């Protein structure tokens, strides 16, 4: 496929989830592919994100010691990383070059002094943890997800700055390992991008694990003495801790890529601007994952990698380009209980003529048999174009809180992806007794009075 004067068809810059998927997909489609990486293959997800954090959560839930939990973390990372190494990529036709890639012109890259010429460049450099602009925070040795899994002893007291998904997950894990944990969140509730009912459920769960949750309060200053690190809050409180973990946002890794030289457009946050085909404003340059505004999740980075590689290697221009469907991106917070959502929340659906069908797990037989009745399924549906509500409304979103929420949300994402109306979901036979029967129960509530299911117009505050 390569042209005369071209070294390679596709160069992928970055070896995280998005970069690995893009490189593999391009190679499978017959392209010659080089992947340029200056860090460990697998990136943040494998080494400092999803894999270690979920392993730590699982170990903490089973009552393992801190040392045993960290040993399990390192073993899991090593095992997963072995499936993503250079040998694995070479087997599918991807050549790996170690180094930092810099674009010198469209289709031209410099890697540690060597030049590469390619038909297409896919930027997949991801993002890194960002420290908030708080006086003293950069001087107290605060941890981020990039360092917390390297701790060799359990902190007695841990302060977590940020009450989003990462902050809540690690707060619960460390609390279950025996650490006294305080979570500080500037917003009025935890995981503020999610349904308020879900936020309340997680606040209750963290309280049961003796986590001290401070919401609606701003961190003003950080200091340290010979014994503790201190976080000074706007309400006058002083939180003393052995370690401080910052989980309050991420910034794209774009420095040194040569974006300005090539003319690639970036937004005010420094993220590369792309459309739903993952193309930038420069022909032959694509961007995927957390380095773009579309990122934030490993599964999104992987999907974008698939889309970008498919489009970069497309030979039949009469066929439509692949696109990223942002309507159906599932989000999961892996606390206990889990929080999973897709599409719009109830508050976002208010004013759209949408209705909500909600079933609490106290009315779901599997939850009763498991003695895990805390949680709910909330389906959001609205009229379809032209057909309106004939045969049932179209699914617009869902929020699930429960032990298997992350697994259950996939069914709703598929229903939304295929534009399934609620009647089909209600008529689908679900095995009894399973957690997923709660989805069928909720969908049935759109059509009939169903025990335990409340159906109502979507409310602006989304609150119970």
C-alpha positions in Angstrom: 0.0 0.0 0.0 2.9 2.3 0.6 3.8 4.9 -2.1 7.2 5.5 -3.7 9.2 7.8 -1.4 7.2 6.8 1.6 8.8 4.7 4.4 5.5 3.5 5.8 1.7 3.8 5.4 0.8 4.6 9.0 2.8 5.9 11.9 1.1 5.8 15.3 2.6 8.1 18.0 1.8 6.7 21.4 1.6 3.2 22.8 -1.5 3.4 25.0 -4.8 1.7 24.5 -5.7 3.9 21.5 -2.3 3.7 19.9 -2.2 -0.1 20.2 -5.7 -0.5 18.7 -4.9 1.9 15.9 -1.6 0.2 15.0 -3.1 -3.3 15.2 -6.2 -2.3 13.1 -4.1 -0.6 10.4 -1.8 -3.7 10.1 -4.8 -6.0 9.9 -6.0 -3.9 6.9 -2.8 -4.5 5.1 -0.9 -1.3 5.9 2.7 -1.0 6.8 2.7 0.3 10.3 5.2 1.8 12.7 4.3 2.6 16.3 6.5 5.2 18.1 6.5 5.0 21.9 8.6 6.6 24.5 7.0 4.9 27.5 5.8 1.4 28.4 3.4 -0.2 25.9 -0.1 -0.3 27.2 0.2 3.2 28.5 -1.7 4.6 31.5 -4.5 2.1 31.5 -2.2 -0.9 31.9 0.5 0.5 34.2 -1.1 3.3 36.3 -4.8 3.3 35.6 -7.5 0.7 35.0 -5.6 -2.5 35.6 -3.8 -1.6 38.9 -6.8 0.4 40.3 -9.3 -2.4 39.6 -6.9 -5.0 41.0 -6.4 -2.9 44.1 -10.2 -2.6 44.6 -10.7 -6.3 44.2 -7.9 -7.2 46.6 -9.2 -4.7 49.2 -12.7 -6.1 48.9 -11.5 -9.5 49.8 -9.7 -8.4 53.0 -6.2 -8.7 51.8 -3.3 -6.8 53.5 -1.8 -3.8 51.8 1.4 -5.7 50.9 -0.7 -8.6 49.4 -2.9 -6.1 47.5 0.1 -4.3 46.0 1.7 -7.7 45.1 -1.5 -8.5 43.3 -1.4 -5.2 41.5 2.1 -5.7 40.2 1.3 -9.2 39.1 -1.8 -8.2 37.2 0.1 -5.3 35.5 2.9 -7.6 34.5 0.5 -10.2 33.1 -1.5 -7.8 31.0 1.6 -5.9 29.8 3.0 -9.2 28.5 0.1 -9.3 25.9 1.0 -5.8 24.6 4.7 -6.0 24.3 6.9 -5.5 21.2 6.8 -9.2 20.3 3.0 -9.3 20.4 2.8 -6.3 18.1 5.4 -7.6 15.7 3.4 -10.8 15.3 0.5 -8.8 13.8 2.9 -6.7 11.6 3.5 -3.6 13.7 7.1 -2.4 14.0 7.9 -0.6 17.3 10.4 2.3 17.5 11.3 3.5 20.9 11.6 7.3 21.2 9.8 10.6 21.1 8.0 11.4 17.9 7.9 15.0 16.6 6.2 16.1 13.4 8.3 18.3 11.2 5.8 18.5 8.4 2.5 16.7 7.5 3.6 13.1 7.0 7.1 13.6 8.3 8.3 12.7 11.8 11.6 12.9 13.6 12.3 10.2 16.1 15.5 10.8 18.1 17.2 12.3 15.1 15.9 9.7 12.6 13.3 10.7 9.9 10.1 8.8 9.1 7.9 9.6 6.1 4.3 8.3 6.2 1.0 8.7 4.4 -0.8 9.0 7.7 0.1 9.9 11.2 -2.2 9.0 14.1 -1.5 10.9 17.4 -2.3 8.9 20.4 -0.1 10.4 23.2 -2.9 10.5 25.8 -3.0 12.6 28.9 -1.3 12.9 32.2 -2.5 13.8 35.7 -2.8 17.5 36.4 -2.2 19.2 39.7 -4.7 21.9 40.6 -3.5 25.5 40.7 -3.4 25.6 44.5 -0.5 27.3 46.4 1.9 24.7 47.7 0.4 21.6 46.1 3.4 21.0 43.9 5.8 21.3 46.9 4.3 18.6 49.2 5.1 15.6 47.1 1.5 14.9 46.2 0.7 11.6 44.6 -1.2 11.0 41.4 -2.3 7.8 39.8 1.1 7.6 38.2 2.8 7.1 41.6 0.3 5.8 44.0 0.7 2.2 42.9 4.4 2.4 43.7 3.8 3.0 47.5 5.8 0.5 49.5 3.8 1.0 52.8 0.2 1.8 53.6 -0.4 5.4 54.7 -2.2 5.7 58.0 -3.9 8.8 56.7 -4.7 9.6 53.1 -6.3 12.8 51.7 -7.8 12.5 48.3 -8.3 15.7 46.3 -11.1 15.1 43.8 -14.3 13.2 44.2 -14.7 11.9 40.7 -14.5 8.3 39.6 -10.7 7.8 40.3 -10.9 9.6 43.6 -13.8 7.6 44.9 -12.4 4.3 43.7 -9.0 4.7 45.3 -10.6 6.2 48.5 -12.7 3.1 49.0 -9.8 0.8 48.2 -7.5 2.4 50.7 -10.2 2.7 53.4 -10.8 -1.1 53.1 -7.1 -1.7 53.4 -7.1 0.1 56.8 -6.2 3.7 55.9 -8.1 6.7 57.3 -9.3 8.5 54.1 -10.6 12.0 53.6 -12.1 13.0 50.2 -12.2 16.7 49.2 -14.5 17.7 46.3 -15.2 21.3 45.3 -18.5 20.4 43.7 -21.6 19.9 45.8 -21.6 16.2 45.4 -19.3 13.2 44.5 -19.0 12.1 40.8 -20.8 15.3 39.8 -21.1 14.3 36.1 -23.4 11.5 37.1 -27.1 11.3 38.3 -27.5 12.9 41.7 -29.1 9.7 43.0 -25.9 7.8 42.0 -23.8 10.4 43.8 -25.9 9.9 47.0 -25.4 6.2 46.8 -21.7 6.5 46.5 -21.5 9.0 49.4 -23.5 6.5 51.5 -21.2 3.6 50.5 -18.0 5.6 51.3 -19.5 6.5 54.7 -20.0 2.8 55.4 -16.3 2.4 54.8 -15.6 5.2 57.2 -14.4 7.6 54.5 -14.6 11.3 55.6 -16.3 13.0 52.6 -16.0 16.8 52.3 -18.0 18.2 49.3 -18.8 21.8 48.3 -15.5 23.0 49.7 -12.4 24.4 48.0 -8.8 23.6 48.7 -7.0 26.9 49.2 -3.4 25.9 50.2 -1.2 22.9 50.9 1.7 22.9 53.3 3.9 20.3 55.0 5.7 19.9 58.3 8.0 17.3 59.7 5.1 14.8 60.3 2.2 15.5 58.0 1.1 17.2 54.8 -1.7 19.7 55.5 -4.6 20.7 53.2 -6.2 24.0 54.2 -9.8 24.3 53.1 -11.9 27.3 52.4 -14.2 26.5 55.3 -11.3 26.7 57.7 -10.6 23.0 58.1 -7.1 21.6 58.1 -6.8 18.1 56.8 -3.6 16.4 58.0 -2.4 13.3 56.1 0.7 11.1 55.6 0.0 11.2 51.8 -2.0 13.3 49.5 -3.5 11.8 46.3 -4.6 14.3 43.6 -7.3 13.0 41.3 -8.6 16.3 40.0 -8.2 16.2 36.3 -5.9 15.4 33.4 -4.0 17.4 30.7 -3.2 16.3 27.2 0.3 15.2 26.3 1.1 17.4 23.3 4.4 19.1 24.2 7.1 18.5 21.7 4.9 16.9 19.1 5.4 19.8 16.6 1.6 20.5 16.3 2.2 24.2 15.9 4.8 23.7 13.2 2.4 21.5 11.2 -0.7 23.7 11.9 -2.8 21.1 13.8 -5.6 22.9 15.6 -5.9 22.6 19.4 -8.6 23.9 21.7 -8.1 26.2 24.7 -7.2 23.2 26.9 -4.5 22.1 24.5 -6.4 19.1 23.2 -6.2 18.3 19.5 -9.5 19.2 17.7 -11.0 16.3 15.7 -14.3 15.4 14.1 -16.2 12.2 14.5 -13.9 10.5 12.0 -10.9 11.3 14.2 -9.4 13.6 11.4 -7.7 16.8 12.3 -7.7 19.9 10.2 -4.5 18.7 8.5 -5.0 16.0 5.8 -3.3 12.8 6.8 -3.0 13.7 10.5 -5.4 12.0 12.9 -5.8 12.1 16.7 -7.4 9.7 19.2 -8.1 9.2 22.8 -7.3 11.5 25.8 -5.2 13.9 23.6 -8.6 14.9 22.1 -11.8 16.4 23.6 -13.5 13.0 22.9 -11.3 11.0 25.3 -11.5 10.2 29.0 -12.0 6.5 28.9 -9.8 3.6 27.7 -12.7 2.0 25.7 -13.2 5.3 23.9 -9.5 5.6 23.0 -9.6 2.0 21.7 -12.7 2.7 19.6 -11.2 5.9 18.3 -8.1 4.0 17.4 -10.2 1.6 15.4 -12.1 4.4 13.6 -8.9 6.4 12.8 -7.0 3.4 11.5 -10.0 2.2 9.4 -10.4 5.7 7.8 -6.6 6.2 7.3 -6.4 2.9 5.4 -9.7 3.2 3.5 -9.2 2.6 -0.2 -12.8 2.8 -1.4 -13.7 6.5 -1.1 -17.3 5.7 -2.1 -17.8 3.9 1.2 -18.8 6.1 4.2 -16.0 6.9 6.7 -16.2 5.2 10.1 -17.4 7.5 12.8 -17.3 7.7 16.6 -20.8 7.6 18.1 -20.5 9.7 21.2 -24.2 9.1 22.2 -23.4 5.6 23.3 -20.3 5.8 25.4 -20.7 3.9 28.7 -19.2 5.3 31.9 -18.4 3.2 34.9 -17.2 4.1 38.4 -15.9 0.8 39.9 -16.7 1.5 43.5 -18.9 -0.9 45.6 -21.7 -0.5 44.4 -20.7 0.3 40.9 -22.1 3.3 39.0 -22.7 2.9 35.3 -24.3 5.2 32.8 -24.7 5.8 29.1 -26.3 8.6 27.1 -28.1 11.4 28.9 -28.9 11.7 32.6 -32.4 12.4 33.9 -31.6 16.1 34.4 -30.2 16.4 30.9 -33.4 14.8 29.5 -35.8 17.1 31.2 -37.5 19.3 28.6 -37.0 16.7 25.9 -40.4 15.1 26.4 -38.6 12.2 28.0 -39.8 9.8 30.6 -37.9 7.8 33.3 -38.6 4.3 34.4 -36.9 3.4 37.6 -36.7 0.2 39.6 -35.0 -0.2 42.9 -33.1 -3.4 43.6 -35.3 -4.0 46.6 -37.8 -5.1 44.0 -35.4 -7.3 42.0 -35.3 -10.9 43.0 -31.6 -11.4 42.3 -30.7 -8.5 44.6 -33.0 -10.0 47.3 -31.3 -13.5 47.0 -27.9 -11.8 47.1 -28.8 -9.5 50.1 -27.6 -6.6 47.9 -30.7 -4.5 47.7 -29.0 -1.1 47.5 -29.1 0.4 44.0 -31.4 1.0 41.1 -31.9 0.9 37.3 -33.1 4.1 35.7 -34.0 4.0 32.0 -34.6 7.3 30.1 -36.6 7.3 26.9 -38.1 9.9 24.6 -40.3 10.0 21.4 -38.7 8.9 18.2 -38.6 11.0 15.0 -41.7 10.5 12.9 -43.0 7.4 14.8 -43.0 9.3 18.1 -44.0 6.8 20.8 -45.5 4.1 18.5 -44.3 0.8 19.9 -42.5 2.5 22.7 -40.1 5.5 23.0 -36.4 5.4 22.0 -33.8 4.9 24.7 -31.9 8.1 25.4 -29.8 7.0 28.4 -29.6 5.0 31.6 -28.0 5.1 35.0 -27.4 1.9 37.0 -26.1 1.6 40.6 -25.4 -1.9 41.8 -23.0 -4.7 42.1 -23.0 -5.5 38.4 -23.7 -2.1 37.0 -20.7 -2.0 34.7 -21.7 -5.3 33.1 -25.4 -4.4 32.8 -24.9 -1.1 31.0 -23.6 -2.8 27.9 -27.1 -4.0 27.1 -28.5 -0.5 27.2 -25.6 0.8 25.1 -26.4 -1.9 22.5 -30.0 -0.9 22.5 -29.2 2.7 22.0 -26.6 1.9 19.3 -29.2 0.0 17.3 -31.9 2.6 18.0 -34.0 0.0 19.7 -37.3 1.2 21.2 -38.3 0.3 24.7 -40.9 -2.3 23.6 -38.2 -4.6 22.2 -36.2 -4.4 25.4 -39.3 -5.2 27.5 -40.1 -8.2 25.3 -36.6 -9.7 25.3 -36.4 -12.8 27.5 -33.9 -12.4 30.4 -32.7 -15.3 32.4 -34.2 -15.5 36.0 -32.9 -14.6 38.5 -30.3 -12.3 37.1 -29.3 -8.7 37.8 -30.1 -7.8 34.2 -33.8 -8.7 34.7 -34.0 -5.3 36.4 -33.5 -3.7 32.9 -36.5 -5.7 31.6 -38.6 -4.8 34.6 -37.8 -1.1 34.1 -38.6 -1.3 30.4 -41.9 -3.1 31.0 -42.9 -0.2 33.3 -43.1 2.1 30.3 -46.1 0.0 29.1 -47.8 -1.5 32.2 -48.2 -0.8 35.9 -45.3 -3.0 37.2 -44.6 -3.7 40.8 -41.6 -1.7 42.0 -41.3 0.4 38.9 -41.9 4.1 39.0 -42.5 5.9 35.7 -42.4 9.7 35.6 -41.5 12.7 33.4 -37.8 13.5 33.5 -37.1 16.0 36.3 -34.7 18.9 35.9 -32.7 18.1 39.1 -32.7 14.4 38.5 -33.2 13.9 42.2 -35.5 11.4 43.9 
